[in-house]
Structure formats: C-alpha cells, structure tokens
Amino acid sequence: MVLLGAFAAIAAAVKRESIEAVVRQKMKPEAAALNLKALEEGYAAGRGLLGPPPAST
C-alpha cells in the first residue's frame, strides 16, 4: 500500500505530458522512442489495473 500511495502522489504531481517532454529533450531520439514506448506500456498496465473509467452522468 505504501508503494501504491507513492505512485499516486507522483502521478498527482507530474503530468504525463511533462514526463514525455523531458524524455524528448534529454535523450537521443532512439532512446527517447524506446522509453516513450515503455512509458505508454506502463500507463496501459496502470489503466488495466484501474478498470474502466466511471460513467459520466
């Protein structure tokens, strides 16, 4: 639960777009592409754990 809480705090503090921008800025294009793909896979896995978003009313 501590790890989950840490992930939640980081996610609340850092937007995905910010992470992508830093990766593109600081890495060579080949490394950036690989890391952005891994980032997308991680986000997909996280979304899979959370299930579908709640229906809007």
C-alpha positions as CSV (number, residue, x, y, z in Angstrom):
1,M,0.0,0.0,0.0
2,V,2.9,2.3,0.7
3,L,4.2,1.8,-2.9
4,L,0.7,2.4,-4.3
5,G,0.5,5.6,-2.2
6,A,3.8,6.8,-3.6
7,F,2.7,6.1,-7.1
8,A,-0.5,8.1,-6.5
9,A,1.4,11.0,-5.1
10,I,3.9,11.1,-8.0
11,A,1.0,10.8,-10.6
12,A,-0.8,13.7,-9.0
13,A,2.3,15.8,-9.0
14,V,3.6,15.0,-12.5
15,K,1.6,15.1,-15.7
16,R,2.3,12.5,-18.4
17,E,3.0,15.3,-20.9
18,S,5.7,16.7,-18.6
19,I,7.4,13.3,-18.5
20,E,7.2,12.9,-22.3
21,A,8.7,16.4,-22.8
22,V,11.7,15.7,-20.6
23,V,12.3,12.4,-22.2
24,R,12.3,14.0,-25.7
25,Q,14.5,16.9,-24.5
26,K,17.1,14.9,-22.6
27,M,17.5,11.7,-24.6
28,K,18.8,10.8,-28.1
29,P,15.9,10.1,-30.5
30,E,16.4,6.3,-30.5
31,A,16.5,6.1,-26.7
32,A,13.6,8.5,-26.3
33,A,11.4,6.4,-28.6
34,L,12.2,3.3,-26.6
35,N,11.5,5.0,-23.3
36,L,8.3,6.6,-24.6
37,K,7.1,3.2,-25.7
38,A,7.8,1.8,-22.3
39,L,6.0,4.7,-20.7
40,E,2.9,4.0,-22.8
41,E,3.0,0.4,-21.8
42,G,3.3,1.3,-18.2
43,Y,0.3,3.7,-18.5
44,A,-1.7,1.0,-20.3
45,A,-0.9,-1.5,-17.5
46,G,-1.9,1.0,-14.9
47,R,-5.2,1.7,-16.7
48,G,-5.8,-2.0,-16.9
49,L,-5.4,-2.3,-13.1
50,L,-7.9,0.5,-12.5
51,G,-10.6,-0.8,-14.8
52,P,-12.9,1.3,-17.0
53,P,-13.4,4.9,-16.0
54,P,-16.7,5.7,-14.2
55,A,-19.6,6.6,-16.4
56,S,-20.3,10.4,-16.6
57,T,-23.8,11.5,-15.6
